Amino acid sequence: MRKTFLMVAAAAAMLIATGFTACKPNSPQTPKEIDIYVAGYENSGTKDAAKVWKNGKELYELTDGTKDAGAYSVFVVGSNVYTAGNDGDVAKVWKNDKELYELSSNNANARSVFVADDKVYTAGYEGKVAKLWKNKSATDLTDGSNDAIAYSVFVAGSDVYTAGYESNGAKNVAKVWKKGSELFAFTDGSKYAGVLSVFVVGEDVYTAGYESNGTNMVAKVRKNKKEIFHTDGSKYASANSVYVVGDDVYVAGYEDDAAKVWKNGEELYELAGKGEAKSIVVHNGDVYVAGYETEGANDVVKVWKNGKELHSLADKGDAYSIFIVERK
């Protein structure tokens, strides 16, 4: 299934939002307790329901299960939980368990949410157009002449970065936009490619995604326009989420059906022999990952800490985003 998705597409849409952590510096002698939020979906009948979990327990069921839905990104500010996703073809943002914005009902999806200075930034798509919304106000990142999707948004000061792909009519080109204008086009359009996650530190823009080598999809990570990591291309792979701490670059994804985490270009953990790591966050030296592990015929929603299973959230579904908050 995954291999079909990557070759086709990158033409359609799936994947990923970045995981984040909200915290304040604290003494290593007195680590604070944390809350772990995860967004995804659960299939408990005939349709997928968008859900948010907290500390291994269901917190919100955001949709009623009458249409396929998903929660692709979660971002927490204080006591408020913001979630982006879709309910059928409708792109939505929820605040706690209530709908905050219906962004578009025109074959649309919201893939990533980031809250800064009381403003809600959302990345996704409407029809063929890659979109960035500020609250409910939309900016078109592409002109709609070809398919495009914005998968990830990151706000750094006054700068808003968005990442995804835009088709050239034949293949998908991996791109990053800054303040609504194209900043980087990583590929020349001769092979399928896309960016699934963006993370900004100072003036440096880190991205994770994939690029075809003509036979397989290769997981790729870049710092600005320089490639800093890729898998060897002998197996299907994707870098789904990137998180940077100091000089360390952590990446979650998969290689040859195995859910994996890499650190500075080297494999750190194989989380599951069959599964996918969708979102990563590092807090106080601990590595938290959300995704799924295939067990029998089912994809089981899971959270891992330092390579070991921490929570099993649902028997059928997926997790796309993880966010950590220190308790006061």
N, C-alpha and C positions, 0 to 999 in steps of 0.2 A: 504494500500500500504506500509506504513512504517513498519508495523509489519512483513509483508512478507519479506521486505528487511533485517531486522535485523536477522531473523532466517536463511534466506538463506545466507546471508551475507555480512553478514559478509563474505560469499563466493564470492560475486561479488565485488562491489566497489561503494561507493558513497562518500560522505562527505568530508571533511572539512579542512579548513585551518585556521590558527590562525589569529586574527586581531592584529594590532600593532599601536603604535603611535610614531611619530617622533617629538621631541620637545626639547626645551631648558628650563632650569629653568627660571621662570619669577615671578615677584611680583604678589601676589594675588590681589593687588589693581589695577593692570594694565593687566588684562588677554588679551592675544592676540587672534585675530580672527583665526579661523581654517578652513581647507579644509577637507572634508570628502570624501574619496574614497571608492568605493564598487565594488567588482567583482562578476559576476554571469552569468546568461544567461537570455535571453528573447525568448519566442516562439511567433512569430508574424505571423506564417504561418504553414508549415508542419514540420520545423526543428527548433532546438534550436540554437541561435546565441550567441557566447561569447561576453560579454559586460562589460565595465567599466563605472561607473557613478561617477560624482563629484558634491557634494553639491545638490543632488537631480535631476541632469540633466545628460542625456547621454553624456559621454565624448568620448568613442571609441566603435565602433562595430568592433571587431577584426576578425570575420569570416563572410563569405558571405552567410551563411544560406543554402548552398547546402548539408551540412552534419551536423548531430547533433554535437554540440560543447558546451564547457563551459569554463568560466574563474573561477578558483577555489581559486586563491590567488592573492593579490595585495600588493606591497611593493613600497614605494615612497622614493626616495633619491634626494634631491634638486628639480630640475624641471623634473626629469625623473620618469616615472611610469612603473614599471616592473609587468608583469602579467604572471601567469602560468596557463596552462589549456590544452585543447585538441581541435583538429579539426578532427572529425571522430576518427580514431584510432591512430592519430599522436599526440605525446606529444610535446608541444611548450612553448616557453617563448617569450613574446612580450616586447619590450621597446617602451613606448608610443604607437603609433598606428601601429608600424612596427614589423614584425617578427624578433626576435633577434636570437633565436636558434630553429632549429628543432631537438629535442633531440632523438626521435625514432619514427619510423612508424610501429613498430612491436607490434601491439595491446597494445599501451602504453598510459599513461596519466601522466600529471604533476599536482600534487595536492597542492604543497606549494612552495613558493619562499621567500628567505631571502637574502638581499644584504648586504655584509660587506667587507670593505677594497677593494672596486671596484671589488669584485668577486660575482658572482651570483650563489647561492646554490639553488638547486631545488630537491624536494622529489617527488617520484611517483612510477611508476612501468612500467616494460616492459615484456609482457607476464606474466609468473608466478613470476618474480623476482622483489623484492622490490629494488628500485634504489635511489641513491643519485648522483646528477650531480653537479660538480663544473665547472661553465661555461658550456662547452660541454663535459667535461671529466666525464665518469660514473664510479661509484663504486657500485658493486653488494653487497647489504646487506644480501642477501640470495642466496642459491645455485641453486634455480630453481626446486628443487625436489618436492616442494609443493607451492601452491598459497601464495603470500605475497604481501602486499601493504604498502608503506610508505606514510602516510597522512600528516605529519607535519615536518618541519625543523626549528631549532632555532640555531643561532650562538652566542656563548658567548666567547669572547676573541678568543683564538686559537682552541676552542672546538666546534665541530659541532654535534648537537644532532638531531636524527631523530626518529620518532615514528610511529607505525602502528601495523601490525599483521603479523604473519607467521603461516600458517596451519601446523598441525602435520599429515595431511592426513585425519583427521576426523573432528577436530575442530580447530578454530583459536586461537592462543596464542597471548596475548597482549604483545608488546615488545617496548623497547627503545634501539637505537643504539647510540654509541658515537664514533666519528671518524671512522665510518664504521664497528665497532665491537659491538657485543651485550653487552649492559650494564645491562639491566633488562629484565627478562621474568616474568611478573606479575602473570601469571596463569599457571596451570599445564596441560592445554590442554583437560581437561575433559568436559569443557563447552565453548561455543562460547564467545570470548572476543576480544577487540581491543582498541587501543589508537588512538584518533582522533586529539589530540592537545597536544603540548609540549611547556612549558614556563620555562625558566631557570633564577634563581636569585642567583648569587654567585655560591655556590656549590650545591644548591638545585634544583632538577628537579621536576617540577610540571607537571602532566599529567591528561588529561580528556578523558573519553571514556565510555565503556559499558562492562558488563559481564552478561551472562545468569545465572539465578538462577534455571534453569530447567523448569520454566514456563514463566517468563518474562525477558526482558532485563533490567538490573539495571544500572542507571547512576553512574559512579564511578570517584572519583578524588583522586589522590595520590600525596604525597610529598616524593620524592625518592621512596622507596618501601613500605612506610606506607600509608595505606588507611586513608584519612582524611574526606571523605564525600561519602555517597551513598544514593540513594533513597530507600524507604522501600521495594521495590520489588513487591508491590501489583499491579503495573501498569507498562506498557512498558515505558521505559525512556532511555535517552542517554545524556551524558555530551559531548557536541560538541566542546567547546572552553573554554580555561582557561586563565585568565589574573590576574597577581599578582601586587598589589601596597602595599608596606610595609608589614604589617602583614595581609592584607586583600586579600582573594582569591575569585575572581569573576568567575562564571561559567555560560555559556549559553548552553541551550539545550531544551529538551522537556520532558514532563511527561504526559502520557495518552492523547496524541494529543494536549496538550496545550504548547505553546512556553513559556519558563520560564528562569528567571535569579535567581541564588542563590549567596549569599554572606556568606562566612564562614559557609557553611553548612545549612543556613536557606534561605527559599524562600524570595527573594527580590521583584521580579515583576512577575506577570503573564501577558505576553505581548499580548497574543491572545489565545482565547479558542480553536481555531484550527489553528495550524501552527507549526513552528519550528524556534528556535533561533540558527543560525549557527556560528556566530562569534561575539566576544565581545572585546571592548577596553575601558579603563577608562582614562579620561583626565581631569585634574583639578577637580576631584571629580564627574564628570559627566560620566554616564554609557551609552555607545553607543553600539547598537546591530544591526546586519544585519541578515535577514532571510526572511521568508515568512509567510503570513497569508492566510488561505483558506477562500475565500469569494465566496459562491455558488459553482460553478464547477471549479473555477480557484484558483491557488496559486499566490497571489499578492506579488511582491517583495517589501520589506519594510525595513526602518531604524527606530529604536526607540531611543529616548533619555530619560533616567531616567523613563522608563516605559511607555512613551507616544509616539505615532507615530510622527515621524519627517518628513519622506519622504515616499511617495509611488512611486516606481520607474518604475514598469511595471505591466501590468494586468495579464500576464502569464509568470511565470519564478521562479527564486530563486536567492538569494544572499548568497555567501559562505564566503566572506572575507570583512573585514572593516579595514581601515587604516586612521589615522588622522595625519595631518601635521599642525603645527603652521605657519602662514604667517609671513614673515620677515617684 
